Amino acid sequence: MSTIEKALDKLGAAATASPATEPVIEKAMAAADEAITAPAAVPTTEVAVQATATATAPVIAETVEASPRNFIEIDLQSLSNRNFVSMATERRLIYEEYRVIKRKLINNAFGGLSSTLKHPNLILVSSSRPGEGKTFTSVNLALSIALEQDKTVLLVDADVLRPNVSRTLEISTPLGLTDYLSSTDIDVADIIYSTNVERLKLITAGKPHHLSTELLASDKMIELVNEFASRYPDRIVIFDAPPLLGVNETAVLAAMCGQAVVVLEENKTKLNELDKALSLLPKELAVGFVINKAYYSRDKGYGYGYGYYAE
């Protein structure tokens, strides 16, 4: 049994012991697809959800729409070549994997469970340590949700220490999150960028700042997050956050969100580190897991499938 399987088994056992927990684990198992060439691009998912009722944050009257001059052209062909979800019409394994992942998140954000979560449309994506694939997951989730006909998505690079969203998307912006949080002269609209993906907007990390981690825990950040949660009823906000271990501000940011996706790397993520990382998350958070860089033999079925596991 792999480290990840042991971790998820342990989580399931803990869920069974708690009467307040309603675990539902959804697993997508994928065989390698010939259209996907990069080994890191074949994630499989296991989602476990638990939540309790929490108060809803008040509405802030500040506008958060992008300035008309803020437009970013994303090279969708480059993303497709690198095995990301793109707007292409052909069926590819990566699309099916992220359809399974996003459906649980969307259901949590707007379905029956949403009333028990604080800010259910705000999703934190993190990992226990760097290099496990959290930005890969954040970008793919944002692109996949943008394909929805009745939802919009805002992708925020909140990993202000080691920002990777701009590099992944091969873009550059003059202003970002740290610029807004550290200034009194920059409006929210100045840091939100529309894209050539109709329902996708971006906020990049911004310029390096010597107090960048403290900015994530500031009152101004809390006001911004509350605004994201309440202004647009059809919008999901994805925060690509720093790893949980070694960065205290990630746990602070998690407390502002309703859901978290913890990315695990198959055969690399350590059980003791995962336990420690999960202990830093608020107990009322709905927590899901994405297993990244998992490998499956070509002879294990026709492509993809999923099943439900519940106690």
C-alpha positions as CSV (number, residue, x, y, z in Angstrom):
1,M,0.0,0.0,0.0
2,S,1.4,3.4,-1.0
3,T,2.0,6.3,1.4
4,I,-1.0,8.1,-0.2
5,E,-3.3,5.2,0.2
6,K,-2.3,4.8,3.9
7,A,-2.9,8.5,4.4
8,L,-6.4,8.3,2.9
9,D,-7.2,5.2,4.8
10,K,-6.2,6.9,8.0
11,L,-8.4,9.9,7.1
12,G,-11.3,7.6,6.4
13,A,-10.9,5.9,9.8
14,A,-10.8,9.3,11.6
15,A,-13.9,10.3,9.8
16,T,-15.8,7.2,10.9
17,A,-14.9,7.9,14.5
18,S,-16.5,11.4,14.4
19,P,-20.3,11.7,14.3
20,A,-20.0,15.2,12.8
21,T,-18.2,14.0,9.7
22,E,-19.9,12.9,6.5
23,P,-17.1,11.4,4.5
24,V,-17.7,10.8,0.8
25,I,-14.6,9.7,-1.2
26,E,-14.7,10.0,-4.9
27,K,-11.8,8.4,-6.8
28,A,-11.0,8.8,-10.5
29,M,-8.6,6.2,-11.8
30,A,-7.0,6.8,-15.1
31,A,-4.9,4.7,-17.6
32,A,-2.3,6.5,-19.6
33,D,-3.7,8.3,-22.7
34,E,-1.7,8.4,-25.9
35,A,-2.5,12.1,-26.2
36,I,-0.8,12.9,-22.9
37,T,3.0,12.7,-23.0
38,A,4.1,14.4,-19.8
39,P,4.1,12.0,-16.8
40,A,3.1,14.9,-14.4
41,A,-0.1,15.5,-16.3
42,V,-2.1,12.4,-15.2
43,P,-3.6,13.2,-11.9
44,T,-6.0,10.9,-10.1
45,T,-8.3,12.1,-7.4
46,E,-9.6,11.2,-4.0
47,V,-12.0,13.6,-2.3
48,A,-13.1,13.5,1.3
49,V,-15.5,16.1,2.5
50,Q,-16.3,17.3,6.0
51,A,-17.9,20.5,7.2
52,T,-19.9,22.2,10.0
53,A,-22.0,25.3,10.0
54,T,-20.2,28.6,10.0
55,A,-21.4,32.2,9.8
56,T,-21.4,34.1,6.5
57,A,-19.1,37.1,6.0
58,P,-20.6,40.5,5.3
59,V,-20.6,42.1,1.8
60,I,-18.0,44.8,1.1
61,A,-19.2,47.5,-1.3
62,E,-15.9,47.8,-3.2
63,T,-15.9,46.8,-6.9
64,V,-13.6,43.9,-7.9
65,E,-14.0,43.8,-11.7
66,A,-11.0,44.1,-14.0
67,S,-10.1,47.5,-15.5
68,P,-10.9,47.6,-19.2
69,R,-7.2,48.0,-19.9
70,N,-6.2,44.8,-18.1
71,F,-6.2,42.0,-20.6
72,I,-4.0,39.0,-20.8
73,E,-3.6,36.7,-23.8
74,I,-3.0,33.2,-22.7
75,D,-1.3,30.9,-25.2
76,L,-3.8,28.1,-25.1
77,Q,-2.0,26.0,-27.6
78,S,1.2,26.0,-25.5
79,L,-0.9,24.9,-22.5
80,S,-2.4,22.1,-24.5
81,N,1.0,21.0,-25.7
82,R,2.1,20.8,-22.1
83,N,-0.9,18.7,-21.2
84,F,-3.0,21.3,-19.4
85,V,-6.7,21.6,-19.8
86,S,-7.4,23.9,-22.8
87,M,-10.3,25.0,-24.9
88,A,-9.7,22.4,-27.6
89,T,-12.7,20.3,-28.6
90,E,-11.0,16.9,-28.7
91,R,-11.6,14.5,-25.8
92,R,-8.4,14.0,-23.7
93,L,-7.8,12.2,-20.5
94,I,-6.8,15.3,-18.6
95,Y,-10.2,16.9,-19.3
96,E,-12.0,13.9,-17.9
97,E,-9.9,13.8,-14.8
98,Y,-10.5,17.5,-13.9
99,R,-14.2,17.2,-14.7
100,V,-14.4,14.7,-11.9
101,I,-12.4,16.9,-9.5
102,K,-14.3,20.1,-10.3
103,R,-17.7,18.6,-10.0
104,K,-17.3,17.8,-6.3
105,L,-16.0,21.3,-5.7
106,I,-18.8,23.0,-7.6
107,N,-21.4,20.9,-5.8
108,N,-19.9,21.9,-2.5
109,A,-19.8,25.6,-3.5
110,F,-23.4,25.9,-4.8
111,G,-25.2,22.7,-3.6
112,G,-26.8,21.7,-0.3
113,L,-23.5,21.6,1.6
114,S,-22.8,25.2,0.8
115,S,-25.0,26.4,3.6
116,T,-22.8,24.7,6.2
117,L,-19.5,26.2,4.9
118,K,-18.1,29.7,5.3
119,H,-17.3,31.1,1.8
120,P,-17.9,27.8,0.0
121,N,-16.9,29.3,-3.4
122,L,-13.4,30.1,-2.2
123,I,-11.0,27.2,-2.7
124,L,-7.5,27.0,-1.4
125,V,-5.1,24.8,-3.3
126,S,-2.0,23.8,-1.4
127,S,0.4,20.9,-0.6
128,S,2.5,19.8,2.4
129,R,5.8,20.6,0.6
130,P,6.9,22.4,-2.6
131,G,7.0,20.5,-5.9
132,E,4.0,18.3,-5.4
133,G,2.0,19.9,-8.2
134,K,-0.3,22.5,-6.5
135,T,0.1,25.1,-9.3
136,F,-0.5,22.5,-12.0
137,T,-3.7,21.6,-10.1
138,S,-4.7,25.2,-9.6
139,V,-4.3,26.2,-13.2
140,N,-6.1,23.0,-14.5
141,L,-9.0,23.5,-12.1
142,A,-9.4,27.1,-13.2
143,L,-9.3,26.2,-16.8
144,S,-11.8,23.4,-16.3
145,I,-14.2,25.5,-14.3
146,A,-14.0,28.2,-17.0
147,L,-15.5,25.6,-19.4
148,E,-18.8,25.7,-17.4
149,Q,-21.5,27.6,-19.1
150,D,-23.0,29.2,-15.9
151,K,-19.9,29.7,-13.7
152,T,-16.9,32.1,-13.8
153,V,-13.6,31.6,-12.1
154,L,-10.9,33.9,-10.6
155,L,-7.4,32.4,-10.2
156,V,-5.3,34.1,-7.6
157,D,-1.6,33.5,-7.2
158,A,-1.3,33.7,-3.4
159,D,2.1,32.0,-3.3
160,V,3.8,35.4,-3.0
161,L,7.1,33.8,-1.8
162,R,7.5,31.5,-4.8
163,P,4.9,32.6,-7.4
164,N,4.4,30.1,-10.2
165,V,1.1,30.9,-11.9
166,S,2.6,33.6,-14.2
167,R,5.4,31.3,-15.2
168,T,3.1,28.4,-15.9
169,L,0.8,30.5,-18.0
170,E,3.8,32.3,-19.6
171,I,2.5,35.8,-18.9
172,S,3.7,38.9,-17.1
173,T,1.7,41.7,-15.4
174,P,2.7,45.1,-14.0
175,L,0.7,44.7,-10.8
176,G,-0.4,41.9,-8.6
177,L,-1.6,40.9,-5.1
178,T,1.3,42.2,-3.1
179,D,1.2,45.5,-4.9
180,Y,-2.5,46.0,-3.9
181,L,-2.0,44.8,-0.3
182,S,1.0,47.1,0.3
183,S,-0.3,50.2,-1.3
184,T,-3.1,52.7,-0.7
185,D,-3.1,54.0,-4.3
186,I,-3.9,50.8,-6.2
187,D,-7.5,49.7,-6.7
188,V,-8.7,46.1,-6.8
189,A,-9.6,46.6,-10.5
190,D,-6.0,47.4,-11.2
191,I,-4.8,43.9,-10.3
192,I,-7.6,41.8,-11.9
193,Y,-6.9,40.7,-15.5
194,S,-9.4,39.5,-18.0
195,T,-8.2,36.8,-20.4
196,N,-9.0,35.3,-23.8
197,V,-10.7,32.5,-21.9
198,E,-14.1,34.1,-21.5
199,R,-15.0,33.1,-18.0
200,L,-11.5,33.2,-16.5
201,K,-9.9,36.1,-14.7
202,L,-6.5,36.3,-13.0
203,I,-4.7,38.0,-10.1
204,T,-0.9,37.4,-10.2
205,A,1.3,37.4,-7.1
206,G,2.8,40.9,-7.7
207,K,6.3,42.2,-7.0
208,P,8.5,40.6,-4.2
209,H,7.9,42.3,-0.9
210,H,9.9,41.9,2.3
211,L,6.6,41.6,4.3
212,S,4.9,39.5,1.6
213,T,3.8,36.7,4.0
214,E,2.5,39.2,6.6
215,L,0.4,40.8,3.8
216,L,-1.5,37.6,3.3
217,A,-2.7,37.8,7.0
218,S,-3.5,41.5,6.9
219,D,-7.0,43.0,7.4
220,K,-6.9,44.3,3.9
221,M,-6.5,40.7,2.6
222,I,-9.4,39.6,4.8
223,E,-11.6,42.4,3.3
224,L,-10.6,41.4,-0.2
225,V,-11.4,37.8,0.4
226,N,-14.8,38.7,1.9
227,E,-15.5,40.7,-1.2
228,F,-14.6,37.8,-3.4
229,A,-16.9,35.5,-1.5
230,S,-20.0,37.7,-1.6
231,R,-20.1,39.9,-4.7
232,Y,-20.6,37.4,-7.5
233,P,-22.9,34.5,-6.9
234,D,-21.7,32.5,-9.9
235,R,-17.9,32.9,-9.3
236,I,-15.4,30.4,-7.8
237,V,-12.1,31.8,-6.6
238,I,-9.1,29.5,-6.6
239,F,-6.1,30.5,-4.4
240,D,-2.8,28.9,-5.4
241,A,-1.4,29.1,-1.9
242,P,2.1,28.4,-0.5
243,P,2.7,24.9,0.9
244,L,1.3,24.3,4.4
245,L,4.5,23.3,6.2
246,G,6.8,26.2,7.0
247,V,4.5,29.0,6.0
248,N,2.1,30.1,8.7
249,E,0.1,32.4,6.4
250,T,-1.3,29.5,4.4
251,A,-3.2,28.3,7.4
252,V,-4.5,31.9,7.9
253,L,-5.6,32.1,4.3
254,A,-7.2,28.6,4.6
255,A,-9.4,30.0,7.5
256,M,-10.8,32.6,5.0
257,C,-11.9,29.8,2.6
258,G,-14.6,27.2,2.6
259,Q,-12.8,24.5,0.7
260,A,-9.3,23.2,0.4
261,V,-7.6,20.9,-2.1
262,V,-4.4,19.3,-0.8
263,V,-2.2,18.0,-3.6
264,L,-0.2,14.8,-2.9
265,E,2.5,13.4,-5.0
266,E,2.3,9.7,-5.5
267,N,5.2,7.8,-3.7
268,K,6.7,11.0,-2.5
269,T,4.4,12.7,0.0
270,K,5.2,11.5,3.5
271,L,2.4,10.4,5.8
272,N,3.8,12.3,8.9
273,E,4.1,15.5,6.8
274,L,0.6,15.1,5.5
275,D,-0.7,14.6,9.0
276,K,1.0,17.7,10.2
277,A,-0.2,19.7,7.2
278,L,-3.8,18.6,7.7
279,S,-3.6,19.6,11.4
280,L,-3.0,23.2,10.3
281,L,-6.3,23.4,8.4
282,P,-9.5,24.6,10.1
283,K,-11.7,21.7,11.2
284,E,-14.8,23.2,9.5
285,L,-13.1,23.3,6.1
286,A,-14.2,20.9,3.4
287,V,-11.0,19.2,2.4
288,G,-10.3,17.2,-0.8
289,F,-7.2,15.5,-2.1
290,V,-5.7,15.3,-5.5
291,I,-3.1,12.6,-6.1
292,N,-0.6,13.9,-8.7
293,K,2.0,12.1,-10.8
294,A,0.3,8.8,-10.5
295,Y,1.0,6.1,-13.1
296,Y,-1.2,3.4,-14.4
297,S,-0.6,0.6,-16.8
298,R,-2.2,0.9,-20.3
299,D,-3.9,-2.5,-19.8
300,K,-6.0,-1.4,-16.8
301,G,-9.2,-0.6,-18.6
302,Y,-10.6,1.7,-21.3
303,G,-9.4,5.0,-20.1
304,Y,-11.0,6.4,-17.0
305,G,-13.6,5.6,-14.4
306,Y,-14.7,6.5,-11.0
307,G,-16.4,5.1,-8.0
308,Y,-17.9,6.2,-4.6
309,Y,-16.6,5.0,-1.3
310,A,-18.4,5.9,1.9
311,E,-18.5,4.7,5.5
